[in-house]
Amino acid sequence: SFKLSYYNEYKSYLRMQYSLIVTVGVLLLSLLIYFHVNIQYETPGWSRTVNISGSIINFTRSENYILVAKGNNNDLDLYKSLGWMHAHDRYVQLFLHRLAARGELTAHLPFSDTSLKNDLKAKQMHLIESATESLSHIDKKSLALVEGYVDGVNTYLREHARPVEFVLVNYHPEPFKVVDVLAILNFISYAGLNDVCLTLEKLLLEMIRETDIDLELLKTTFSPHLDGLDEELISLYKSVSNIQPLAHHDTTEIPKLINSNNWVVSGRLTESGFPMMGSDPHMDTSKLPNIFFETQFIGVDGFKVAGLSVAGFSGYVFGRTFDLAFSLTFGMLDMSDYFVERISDGKYMRDGEMYDLTLRTYDFPGERTAYYYSTEDGLTLERSLDTIFTPLTDGTYLATKFGISTETDLANVRFLGFWKAKTAIEASDKLIRNSLGSNYLLADRAGNIVYQQGGMVPRRNNLLNVTGLLPLPAWESKNLWQGYLDDEHYLSIVNPPQGFIATANNHIQAPGKANVATFSALHHRVNRITDVLSKHKGKFTLQDFKDLQSDTYSILAEKIIPKLRLGTSEIETALKTWDKHSQLDSRPAAFFRFFYKNLISDILSRLFSAERAAKYYKFGYYPITKLIDTILSEDRAVRGTPLSDILSDTLHKSVEQYDGQTVSDVEKWRMNHVMFGGRLPSWLAVDAPPLPTNHCEECVKVGVNRVSPHNVSLYISQAWRMVTDLGKEEMETVLPGGPNSNILSNMYQREIELFLADGYKTIKLNSDDV
């Protein structure tokens, strides 16, 4: 009986094992078939001809694995091909961007806190509804171009299977729509770019609410934007009880263009006699694939364009045509504002009259409903995660006004196609009004170099005094927006006498015009670039521009080290002779970074409470570094302690704690898949291994590890490098990551090693060369 029972159990065990083996075998076979169908092992010369809504377009891989489209030289074919190429090489990001802009990440992908925060922000911004309203106002020609881009995306969708990432999470993308293109551009502009300014405004507001804040230091640091700050406003801010945690928006799916460099030099200063341009936008590069994407279009009658775009955005933002070179840096233009609202019985006040709030509700996973309350003039009440899923109660609230409107959408559509211009001056006219809020540099073969500031900055009361940094009472209608600024308020520079122009997120303001920006990066990078360009001996070559993009000289170290009373320890002795460059094997460079972080922490702990100091140190990059810069520049005492004493104490502590590490020991660059975030086994090669770098946060070659307010790891660095000479039909570039986002592709991480080696590839505009 015992033997029979054991035998039956053994047979049952064998059947179970057999079933498991069969199941695993079927699964593996299915995966192999899927991989065979979907793997993209494309080599130079790979070619395919596609019919996109009647347009016959040929796609080819160039010698550098860049997708090149050849079609008729009309705008429609360019947009159709761009849509198809985005779907082909950035399928996952294309639909992540759409889900993010629609506020539907949590509805279709595995739930996460950052996805929930993204969706809540997208719903607050009312993007899809706004884009739908704008459609009827867009002229037929412009609408046809955006529809062409959508046709290109959907043609690819119909003919190809989903990528493995979406198969794993069982997400079935729906066809793309025109409203998706408009919503994505606005979401990138306001949630990915301008939200940086809102976050910094909120941090500054928290500082002002401190009981023992040094207001004079704040006013000096952020002059003239806090000139109107008085006791009445401070009292009002302290009454606001709903200031939610710092950096209310934090997503891994939408890029944040936090830093950038670009410069352009006149042909009279170059070896070729033509203008030259260098550009390296900076953003979070800890995600694979790279948010940027290189493509090329060649028309049958000679028009050609190559450059950089973002999946879901139907146009180029950096690049070259035969006649034109163009690039941008984020200008930190102030295009969104906080206001203060007092709510009573579901009503808000305007000039003594009470009005009903408008309620919008959206359902979220977990049977939760989010409640959004807005005013007739477009302000939406800020609510925290603790309160947004419950009806509103009376109180004093922050309210946000975004610049998203039909007027903004129309400006963005007109912005598309500026690269078709023959001259830099012609192109600059099309860049003045758009939602990117950027500094544009342009150069043309005729020899012109141009700077153009562009954005959609609101017209505020008393143009020269009200800047938007301080939240004003919304119940006085004079404090509300009065449309958008006229073109004259955006600075233009054409062919300056010094022969070059450089920008690096620094403050740029037209004299006597309205304030267009309230925050800016410190001037370390732009000062270094300007210094190198102005002191250059001889004529410029592209190699000079490459060397500048790889420059790791620290102006910050040049500024601080002379203030230190250096001792005789080994590291202090090394610091005395350090050349201020950040090399991988440099101990002085590593020590200086360690010392500077300690210095920030030590100064903040004297200015604020311990809890606040730790929070500001972790999250408040721009306002905090500007505060520190004011203290260092003016040799200010901090709470009665002389700066020299603070520097000495911090130096002594840092010397004791320093463990002898070099730059390569402390600076590790990690690149994880945008969806899986480092959660998959390393042998799958979905993520890149930790990479040593010699970037530094205040150098031209930017690079810094940060942790976002919601503990998301970021690495801010150059996301692309480009140099180009208008005398040649080519540009030299490198993109950390690879041309194709398919994790099964041979191109997924193709250019990482080239990027780390400060190398470049050549993208040729000439169709015969391609």
VEXKOL-532309 format. One record per residue (C-alpha): residue number from 1; x, y, z. Coordinates in steps of 0.5 Angstrom, whole numbers, plus 500, padded with zeros to 3 digits. Example, Ala and Ser with C-alpha at 12.3 -4.5 7.8 and 13.67 -1.06 7.14 Angstrom:
<rs>
{r 1,{525,491,516}};
{r 2,{527,498,514}};
</rs>
This chain:
<rs>
{r 1,{500,500,500}};
{r 2,{506,505,502}};
{r 3,{509,503,495}};
{r 4,{503,504,491}};
{r 5,{502,511,494}};
{r 6,{509,513,493}};
{r 7,{509,511,486}};
{r 8,{502,515,485}};
{r 9,{505,521,488}};
{r 10,{511,520,484}};
{r 11,{507,519,477}};
{r 12,{504,526,479}};
{r 13,{510,529,480}};
{r 14,{513,527,474}};
{r 15,{506,529,470}};
{r 16,{507,536,474}};
{r 17,{514,537,472}};
{r 18,{513,535,464}};
{r 19,{507,540,464}};
{r 20,{512,545,467}};
{r 21,{517,543,462}};
{r 22,{512,543,456}};
{r 23,{510,550,459}};
{r 24,{517,553,459}};
{r 25,{518,550,452}};
{r 26,{512,553,449}};
{r 27,{514,560,452}};
{r 28,{521,560,450}};
{r 29,{519,558,443}};
{r 30,{514,563,443}};
{r 31,{519,568,445}};
{r 32,{524,566,440}};
{r 33,{519,567,435}};
{r 34,{517,574,437}};
{r 35,{525,576,438}};
{r 36,{526,573,431}};
{r 37,{520,577,428}};
{r 38,{522,584,432}};
{r 39,{529,584,433}};
{r 40,{532,590,429}};
{r 41,{539,588,427}};
{r 42,{540,593,422}};
{r 43,{547,595,419}};
{r 44,{549,600,414}};
{r 45,{545,600,408}};
{r 46,{539,597,411}};
{r 47,{533,600,406}};
{r 48,{526,599,406}};
{r 49,{521,603,402}};
{r 50,{514,605,405}};
{r 51,{508,608,403}};
{r 52,{505,613,408}};
{r 53,{498,615,406}};
{r 54,{500,616,398}};
{r 55,{507,618,399}};
{r 56,{513,613,397}};
{r 57,{519,614,402}};
{r 58,{525,610,402}};
{r 59,{529,609,409}};
{r 60,{536,607,410}};
{r 61,{541,606,415}};
{r 62,{547,611,414}};
{r 63,{554,609,415}};
{r 64,{553,611,423}};
{r 65,{546,607,423}};
{r 66,{542,614,423}};
{r 67,{536,613,420}};
{r 68,{535,617,413}};
{r 69,{529,618,409}};
{r 70,{529,620,402}};
{r 71,{522,623,399}};
{r 72,{519,629,395}};
{r 73,{522,635,397}};
{r 74,{515,638,401}};
{r 75,{514,639,408}};
{r 76,{508,633,408}};
{r 77,{513,628,406}};
{r 78,{518,630,412}};
{r 79,{513,630,417}};
{r 80,{511,623,415}};
{r 81,{518,620,415}};
{r 82,{519,623,422}};
{r 83,{513,620,425}};
{r 84,{515,613,422}};
{r 85,{522,614,424}};
{r 86,{520,616,431}};
{r 87,{516,610,431}};
{r 88,{521,605,429}};
{r 89,{527,608,433}};
{r 90,{523,610,439}};
{r 91,{517,606,440}};
{r 92,{517,605,447}};
{r 93,{519,613,449}};
{r 94,{513,615,444}};
{r 95,{508,612,447}};
{r 96,{511,613,454}};
{r 97,{510,621,452}};
{r 98,{503,620,450}};
{r 99,{501,616,456}};
{r 100,{505,621,461}};
{r 101,{501,627,457}};
{r 102,{495,624,457}};
{r 103,{495,622,465}};
{r 104,{494,615,463}};
{r 105,{501,612,466}};
{r 106,{498,609,472}};
{r 107,{492,606,467}};
{r 108,{496,602,463}};
{r 109,{503,601,466}};
{r 110,{505,598,473}};
{r 111,{503,603,478}};
{r 112,{509,607,481}};
{r 113,{509,613,486}};
{r 114,{512,617,480}};
{r 115,{507,615,475}};
{r 116,{501,617,480}};
{r 117,{505,624,481}};
{r 118,{506,625,473}};
{r 119,{498,623,472}};
{r 120,{496,628,477}};
{r 121,{500,633,474}};
{r 122,{498,632,467}};
{r 123,{490,632,469}};
{r 124,{491,638,473}};
{r 125,{494,641,466}};
{r 126,{488,639,462}};
{r 127,{493,638,456}};
{r 128,{488,634,452}};
{r 129,{482,638,453}};
{r 130,{486,644,451}};
{r 131,{489,641,445}};
{r 132,{482,639,443}};
{r 133,{480,646,443}};
{r 134,{485,648,439}};
{r 135,{484,644,433}};
{r 136,{479,648,430}};
{r 137,{483,654,430}};
{r 138,{490,651,427}};
{r 139,{490,653,419}};
{r 140,{489,647,414}};
{r 141,{496,647,412}};
{r 142,{499,647,419}};
{r 143,{494,642,421}};
{r 144,{496,637,415}};
{r 145,{503,637,417}};
{r 146,{502,635,424}};
{r 147,{497,630,421}};
{r 148,{502,627,416}};
{r 149,{507,626,422}};
{r 150,{501,622,426}};
{r 151,{500,618,419}};
{r 152,{507,616,419}};
{r 153,{507,614,426}};
{r 154,{500,610,425}};
{r 155,{503,607,419}};
{r 156,{509,604,423}};
{r 157,{504,601,428}};
{r 158,{499,598,423}};
{r 159,{505,594,420}};
{r 160,{509,592,426}};
{r 161,{508,588,433}};
{r 162,{509,591,439}};
{r 163,{516,592,443}};
{r 164,{517,587,448}};
{r 165,{517,592,454}};
{r 166,{509,593,452}};
{r 167,{508,585,451}};
{r 168,{511,584,458}};
{r 169,{506,589,461}};
{r 170,{500,588,456}};
{r 171,{500,595,454}};
{r 172,{496,595,447}};
{r 173,{498,602,444}};
{r 174,{492,606,440}};
{r 175,{493,610,434}};
{r 176,{496,616,435}};
{r 177,{492,623,434}};
{r 178,{494,630,433}};
{r 179,{492,632,440}};
{r 180,{497,627,442}};
{r 181,{502,631,439}};
{r 182,{500,638,441}};
{r 183,{499,635,448}};
{r 184,{506,632,448}};
{r 185,{510,639,446}};
{r 186,{506,642,452}};
{r 187,{507,637,457}};
{r 188,{515,637,455}};
{r 189,{515,645,455}};
{r 190,{511,646,462}};
{r 191,{512,639,466}};
{r 192,{519,637,463}};
{r 193,{522,644,463}};
{r 194,{518,650,466}};
{r 195,{516,646,472}};
{r 196,{523,647,474}};
{r 197,{522,654,475}};
{r 198,{515,652,479}};
{r 199,{519,648,483}};
{r 200,{524,653,485}};
{r 201,{519,658,486}};
{r 202,{516,653,491}};
{r 203,{522,652,495}};
{r 204,{523,660,495}};
{r 205,{516,660,498}};
{r 206,{518,655,503}};
{r 207,{524,659,505}};
{r 208,{520,665,506}};
{r 209,{516,662,511}};
{r 210,{521,660,515}};
{r 211,{521,664,522}};
{r 212,{528,666,522}};
{r 213,{530,667,515}};
{r 214,{535,672,513}};
{r 215,{530,676,508}};
{r 216,{536,681,506}};
{r 217,{540,675,504}};
{r 218,{534,673,500}};
{r 219,{533,679,497}};
{r 220,{540,681,495}};
{r 221,{541,674,492}};
{r 222,{534,674,488}};
{r 223,{534,682,486}};
{r 224,{530,685,483}};
{r 225,{524,679,484}};
{r 226,{523,680,491}};
{r 227,{523,687,492}};
{r 228,{516,687,493}};
{r 229,{516,682,499}};
{r 230,{513,685,505}};
{r 231,{510,683,512}};
{r 232,{503,683,509}};
{r 233,{505,678,503}};
{r 234,{510,674,508}};
{r 235,{504,673,513}};
{r 236,{499,671,507}};
{r 237,{504,666,505}};
{r 238,{504,663,512}};
{r 239,{497,662,512}};
{r 240,{497,658,506}};
{r 241,{496,651,509}};
{r 242,{496,647,503}};
{r 243,{503,647,500}};
{r 244,{505,640,498}};
{r 245,{512,637,498}};
{r 246,{517,640,494}};
{r 247,{517,639,487}};
{r 248,{510,636,486}};
{r 249,{512,634,479}};
{r 250,{517,628,478}};
{r 251,{517,623,473}};
{r 252,{522,619,469}};
{r 253,{518,619,463}};
{r 254,{519,626,461}};
{r 255,{525,629,460}};
{r 256,{528,635,464}};
{r 257,{532,640,460}};
{r 258,{536,642,466}};
{r 259,{542,645,463}};
{r 260,{545,646,456}};
{r 261,{551,650,453}};
{r 262,{551,653,446}};
{r 263,{556,658,442}};
{r 264,{556,660,435}};
{r 265,{562,664,432}};
{r 266,{563,668,426}};
{r 267,{566,666,420}};
{r 268,{571,672,420}};
{r 269,{574,668,426}};
{r 270,{574,661,423}};
{r 271,{579,657,419}};
{r 272,{574,656,414}};
{r 273,{571,663,413}};
{r 274,{564,660,415}};
{r 275,{560,660,422}};
{r 276,{561,655,426}};
{r 277,{557,652,432}};
{r 278,{557,648,438}};
{r 279,{552,645,442}};
{r 280,{551,640,448}};
{r 281,{544,640,451}};
{r 282,{544,637,458}};
{r 283,{539,633,462}};
{r 284,{537,627,466}};
{r 285,{542,621,462}};
{r 286,{540,616,467}};
{r 287,{535,613,462}};
{r 288,{536,608,456}};
{r 289,{534,610,451}};
{r 290,{537,617,450}};
{r 291,{531,622,450}};
{r 292,{534,625,444}};
{r 293,{534,622,437}};
{r 294,{538,623,431}};
{r 295,{534,623,424}};
{r 296,{535,625,417}};
{r 297,{531,627,411}};
{r 298,{533,628,404}};
{r 299,{528,631,399}};
{r 300,{529,630,391}};
{r 301,{530,637,389}};
{r 302,{536,638,394}};
{r 303,{533,640,401}};
{r 304,{536,636,406}};
{r 305,{536,637,414}};
{r 306,{539,632,419}};
{r 307,{538,633,427}};
{r 308,{535,632,434}};
{r 309,{528,631,436}};
{r 310,{524,628,441}};
{r 311,{519,622,440}};
{r 312,{512,625,439}};
{r 313,{514,632,438}};
{r 314,{514,633,430}};
{r 315,{520,637,429}};
{r 316,{527,638,429}};
{r 317,{530,642,435}};
{r 318,{537,642,434}};
{r 319,{541,641,427}};
{r 320,{543,643,420}};
{r 321,{541,644,413}};
{r 322,{545,646,408}};
{r 323,{544,653,409}};
{r 324,{543,653,417}};
{r 325,{545,651,423}};
{r 326,{541,651,430}};
{r 327,{541,649,437}};
{r 328,{538,652,444}};
{r 329,{539,652,451}};
{r 330,{533,652,456}};
{r 331,{532,660,458}};
{r 332,{528,658,464}};
{r 333,{523,663,462}};
{r 334,{518,664,467}};
{r 335,{512,662,463}};
{r 336,{507,659,469}};
{r 337,{505,663,476}};
{r 338,{503,661,483}};
{r 339,{497,665,486}};
{r 340,{494,665,493}};
{r 341,{486,664,493}};
{r 342,{482,664,499}};
{r 343,{476,659,498}};
{r 344,{469,659,502}};
{r 345,{464,655,501}};
{r 346,{466,652,494}};
{r 347,{467,660,492}};
{r 348,{473,664,490}};
{r 349,{473,672,490}};
{r 350,{475,677,484}};
{r 351,{474,684,486}};
{r 352,{469,683,492}};
{r 353,{465,678,488}};
{r 354,{464,671,489}};
{r 355,{464,666,484}};
{r 356,{463,658,484}};
{r 357,{469,654,483}};
{r 358,{469,649,477}};
{r 359,{470,642,479}};
{r 360,{473,636,475}};
{r 361,{474,629,477}};
{r 362,{478,623,474}};
{r 363,{478,616,476}};
{r 364,{485,613,478}};
{r 365,{487,606,480}};
{r 366,{484,603,487}};
{r 367,{478,606,486}};
{r 368,{480,613,487}};
{r 369,{477,620,485}};
{r 370,{482,626,484}};
{r 371,{478,632,485}};
{r 372,{481,639,481}};
{r 373,{478,645,482}};
{r 374,{479,651,478}};
{r 375,{477,658,477}};
{r 376,{474,662,470}};
{r 377,{480,665,469}};
{r 378,{484,659,469}};
{r 379,{487,658,476}};
{r 380,{488,651,479}};
{r 381,{488,650,486}};
{r 382,{494,646,488}};
{r 383,{493,640,493}};
{r 384,{497,635,496}};
{r 385,{497,627,495}};
{r 386,{494,627,502}};
{r 387,{488,631,500}};
{r 388,{487,631,492}};
{r 389,{483,625,493}};
{r 390,{478,628,497}};
{r 391,{473,634,496}};
{r 392,{475,641,497}};
{r 393,{475,644,504}};
{r 394,{475,652,506}};
{r 395,{482,655,506}};
{r 396,{488,659,503}};
{r 397,{491,655,497}};
{r 398,{496,656,492}};
{r 399,{493,656,485}};
{r 400,{497,655,479}};
{r 401,{497,658,472}};
{r 402,{500,655,466}};
{r 403,{501,658,460}};
{r 404,{497,653,456}};
{r 405,{492,656,451}};
{r 406,{490,656,444}};
{r 407,{494,662,443}};
{r 408,{500,657,445}};
{r 409,{498,651,441}};
{r 410,{498,656,435}};
{r 411,{505,659,436}};
{r 412,{508,652,437}};
{r 413,{505,650,430}};
{r 414,{508,656,427}};
{r 415,{514,654,430}};
{r 416,{515,648,427}};
{r 417,{519,648,420}};
{r 418,{523,654,422}};
{r 419,{529,650,419}};
{r 420,{526,651,412}};
{r 421,{529,658,413}};
{r 422,{535,660,408}};
{r 423,{538,665,413}};
{r 424,{539,665,421}};
{r 425,{535,672,421}};
{r 426,{529,669,417}};
{r 427,{529,663,422}};
{r 428,{529,667,428}};
{r 429,{523,671,426}};
{r 430,{519,664,427}};
{r 431,{522,662,434}};
{r 432,{520,668,438}};
{r 433,{513,665,440}};
{r 434,{513,658,443}};
{r 435,{512,654,449}};
{r 436,{519,652,450}};
{r 437,{522,658,453}};
{r 438,{529,658,450}};
{r 439,{535,661,448}};
{r 440,{536,660,440}};
{r 441,{543,660,437}};
{r 442,{543,660,429}};
{r 443,{548,661,424}};
{r 444,{548,661,416}};
{r 445,{552,660,410}};
{r 446,{551,667,408}};
{r 447,{555,669,415}};
{r 448,{550,671,420}};
{r 449,{550,669,427}};
{r 450,{544,670,431}};
{r 451,{541,670,438}};
{r 452,{534,669,439}};
{r 453,{530,669,446}};
{r 454,{523,665,445}};
{r 455,{517,663,449}};
{r 456,{510,665,451}};
{r 457,{511,669,458}};
{r 458,{505,672,460}};
{r 459,{504,680,461}};
{r 460,{504,681,468}};
{r 461,{501,688,472}};
{r 462,{506,693,472}};
{r 463,{511,690,467}};
{r 464,{518,693,469}};
{r 465,{516,691,477}};
{r 466,{512,685,477}};
{r 467,{516,679,475}};
{r 468,{512,673,477}};
{r 469,{517,670,482}};
{r 470,{512,672,488}};
{r 471,{505,669,489}};
{r 472,{500,675,489}};
{r 473,{493,675,491}};
{r 474,{488,672,486}};
{r 475,{482,676,489}};
{r 476,{485,682,486}};
{r 477,{484,682,478}};
{r 478,{490,687,477}};
{r 479,{495,681,479}};
{r 480,{492,676,474}};
{r 481,{495,675,467}};
{r 482,{494,680,462}};
{r 483,{495,676,455}};
{r 484,{502,675,453}};
{r 485,{508,679,452}};
{r 486,{509,682,445}};
{r 487,{515,680,441}};
{r 488,{519,686,443}};
{r 489,{520,684,450}};
{r 490,{524,678,447}};
{r 491,{532,679,446}};
{r 492,{535,679,439}};
{r 493,{542,679,437}};
{r 494,{545,679,430}};
{r 495,{552,679,428}};
{r 496,{555,682,435}};
{r 497,{562,686,434}};
{r 498,{566,681,438}};
{r 499,{564,675,433}};
{r 500,{561,670,438}};
{r 501,{555,669,442}};
{r 502,{554,664,448}};
{r 503,{549,661,452}};
{r 504,{549,657,458}};
{r 505,{542,658,462}};
{r 506,{545,664,464}};
{r 507,{540,670,465}};
{r 508,{539,674,459}};
{r 509,{534,680,459}};
{r 510,{533,685,454}};
{r 511,{534,692,457}};
{r 512,{528,696,459}};
{r 513,{524,691,457}};
{r 514,{519,686,462}};
{r 515,{523,681,466}};
{r 516,{522,674,462}};
{r 517,{526,670,467}};
{r 518,{526,669,475}};
{r 519,{531,664,476}};
{r 520,{538,662,472}};
{r 521,{544,658,472}};
{r 522,{550,661,475}};
{r 523,{555,664,470}};
{r 524,{560,659,471}};
{r 525,{559,655,465}};
{r 526,{558,661,460}};
{r 527,{564,665,463}};
{r 528,{568,659,462}};
{r 529,{566,659,455}};
{r 530,{566,666,453}};
{r 531,{573,666,456}};
{r 532,{576,661,452}};
{r 533,{573,664,446}};
{r 534,{575,671,447}};
{r 535,{582,669,449}};
{r 536,{583,664,443}};
{r 537,{589,665,439}};
{r 538,{589,664,431}};
{r 539,{583,662,427}};
{r 540,{578,657,430}};
{r 541,{577,649,428}};
{r 542,{572,644,430}};
{r 543,{577,641,434}};
{r 544,{577,647,438}};
{r 545,{570,646,439}};
{r 546,{571,639,441}};
{r 547,{576,641,446}};
{r 548,{571,646,449}};
{r 549,{566,641,450}};
{r 550,{570,636,454}};
{r 551,{573,642,458}};
{r 552,{573,640,465}};
{r 553,{576,647,468}};
{r 554,{572,649,475}};
{r 555,{571,657,475}};
{r 556,{568,655,482}};
{r 557,{575,652,485}};
{r 558,{578,658,482}};
{r 559,{574,662,486}};
{r 560,{574,659,492}};
{r 561,{581,656,493}};
{r 562,{584,663,494}};
{r 563,{579,664,500}};
{r 564,{582,657,504}};
{r 565,{587,657,509}};
{r 566,{591,651,506}};
{r 567,{595,647,511}};
{r 568,{601,642,510}};
{r 569,{597,635,509}};
{r 570,{598,631,503}};
{r 571,{591,633,500}};
{r 572,{592,640,502}};
{r 573,{598,641,498}};
{r 574,{596,637,492}};
{r 575,{590,643,492}};
{r 576,{595,648,492}};
{r 577,{598,646,485}};
{r 578,{592,643,482}};
{r 579,{590,646,475}};
{r 580,{583,646,477}};
{r 581,{581,641,471}};
{r 582,{577,634,473}};
{r 583,{581,628,471}};
{r 584,{579,621,472}};
{r 585,{585,620,476}};
{r 586,{585,627,480}};
{r 587,{585,627,488}};
{r 588,{584,634,488}};
{r 589,{578,635,484}};
{r 590,{575,629,488}};
{r 591,{577,632,494}};
{r 592,{574,639,492}};
{r 593,{567,636,490}};
{r 594,{567,633,497}};
{r 595,{569,640,500}};
{r 596,{564,644,497}};
{r 597,{558,639,498}};
{r 598,{560,640,506}};
{r 599,{561,647,505}};
{r 600,{553,648,502}};
{r 601,{551,643,508}};
{r 602,{555,647,513}};
{r 603,{552,654,511}};
{r 604,{545,651,510}};
{r 605,{545,648,517}};
{r 606,{547,655,520}};
{r 607,{541,659,515}};
{r 608,{535,654,517}};
{r 609,{533,649,521}};
{r 610,{536,642,521}};
{r 611,{530,639,517}};
{r 612,{530,644,512}};
{r 613,{537,645,511}};
{r 614,{537,637,509}};
{r 615,{531,638,505}};
{r 616,{534,644,501}};
{r 617,{541,641,501}};
{r 618,{538,635,497}};
{r 619,{533,638,492}};
{r 620,{534,646,492}};
{r 621,{540,646,486}};
{r 622,{539,653,483}};
{r 623,{536,657,489}};
{r 624,{541,654,494}};
{r 625,{547,655,489}};
{r 626,{545,662,488}};
{r 627,{545,663,496}};
{r 628,{552,660,497}};
{r 629,{555,664,491}};
{r 630,{552,671,494}};
{r 631,{555,669,501}};
{r 632,{562,667,497}};
{r 633,{562,673,493}};
{r 634,{561,678,498}};
{r 635,{565,675,504}};
{r 636,{558,675,508}};
{r 637,{558,672,515}};
{r 638,{553,667,516}};
{r 639,{549,668,523}};
{r 640,{554,672,525}};
{r 641,{560,667,524}};
{r 642,{565,670,519}};
{r 643,{565,666,512}};
{r 644,{573,665,513}};
{r 645,{571,661,520}};
{r 646,{566,657,516}};
{r 647,{571,655,510}};
{r 648,{576,653,515}};
{r 649,{572,649,519}};
{r 650,{569,646,513}};
{r 651,{576,645,510}};
{r 652,{579,642,517}};
{r 653,{573,637,517}};
{r 654,{573,635,510}};
{r 655,{581,633,510}};
{r 656,{579,629,516}};
{r 657,{574,625,513}};
{r 658,{577,625,506}};
{r 659,{579,617,504}};
{r 660,{583,619,498}};
{r 661,{578,617,493}};
{r 662,{579,620,486}};
{r 663,{574,622,481}};
{r 664,{573,616,478}};
{r 665,{572,613,485}};
{r 666,{566,618,486}};
{r 667,{563,619,480}};
{r 668,{559,613,477}};
{r 669,{554,614,471}};
{r 670,{549,609,471}};
{r 671,{544,608,465}};
{r 672,{538,604,466}};
{r 673,{532,602,462}};
{r 674,{526,608,462}};
{r 675,{521,603,464}};
{r 676,{525,597,468}};
{r 677,{529,602,472}};
{r 678,{535,597,474}};
{r 679,{530,592,476}};
{r 680,{532,587,471}};
{r 681,{538,582,471}};
{r 682,{545,585,469}};
{r 683,{546,579,464}};
{r 684,{540,582,460}};
{r 685,{544,588,458}};
{r 686,{538,592,458}};
{r 687,{542,597,463}};
{r 688,{549,600,462}};
{r 689,{554,598,467}};
{r 690,{556,604,472}};
{r 691,{561,608,468}};
{r 692,{566,612,471}};
{r 693,{566,620,468}};
{r 694,{570,626,469}};
{r 695,{564,631,469}};
{r 696,{563,636,474}};
{r 697,{557,640,475}};
{r 698,{560,647,474}};
{r 699,{564,645,468}};
{r 700,{563,646,461}};
{r 701,{563,638,461}};
{r 702,{557,638,466}};
{r 703,{555,632,470}};
{r 704,{552,631,477}};
{r 705,{549,625,480}};
{r 706,{542,628,484}};
{r 707,{537,625,488}};
{r 708,{530,628,486}};
{r 709,{525,630,491}};
{r 710,{521,623,491}};
{r 711,{528,619,491}};
{r 712,{529,618,484}};
{r 713,{536,618,482}};
{r 714,{538,622,476}};
{r 715,{545,624,472}};
{r 716,{545,630,469}};
{r 717,{550,631,464}};
{r 718,{551,632,456}};
{r 719,{545,629,453}};
{r 720,{548,630,446}};
{r 721,{554,634,443}};
{r 722,{555,637,436}};
{r 723,{560,641,432}};
{r 724,{559,644,425}};
{r 725,{562,648,420}};
{r 726,{557,652,415}};
{r 727,{563,651,410}};
{r 728,{562,643,410}};
{r 729,{555,639,409}};
{r 730,{556,635,415}};
{r 731,{556,636,423}};
{r 732,{560,631,428}};
{r 733,{555,629,434}};
{r 734,{555,623,439}};
{r 735,{549,621,443}};
{r 736,{550,617,449}};
{r 737,{546,611,448}};
{r 738,{544,609,441}};
{r 739,{540,610,435}};
{r 740,{535,605,436}};
{r 741,{531,604,443}};
{r 742,{529,596,442}};
{r 743,{533,592,447}};
{r 744,{534,587,442}};
{r 745,{537,591,437}};
{r 746,{545,592,436}};
{r 747,{544,599,436}};
{r 748,{541,600,443}};
{r 749,{548,602,447}};
{r 750,{552,603,441}};
{r 751,{555,610,442}};
{r 752,{556,610,450}};
{r 753,{563,608,449}};
{r 754,{564,613,444}};
{r 755,{561,619,448}};
{r 756,{566,617,454}};
{r 757,{572,617,450}};
{r 758,{570,624,448}};
{r 759,{569,622,441}};
{r 760,{564,624,435}};
{r 761,{561,621,429}};
{r 762,{560,625,422}};
{r 763,{553,626,419}};
{r 764,{553,628,412}};
{r 765,{548,632,409}};
{r 766,{550,630,402}};
{r 767,{545,625,399}};
{r 768,{551,622,395}};
{r 769,{555,621,401}};
{r 770,{549,618,405}};
</rs>
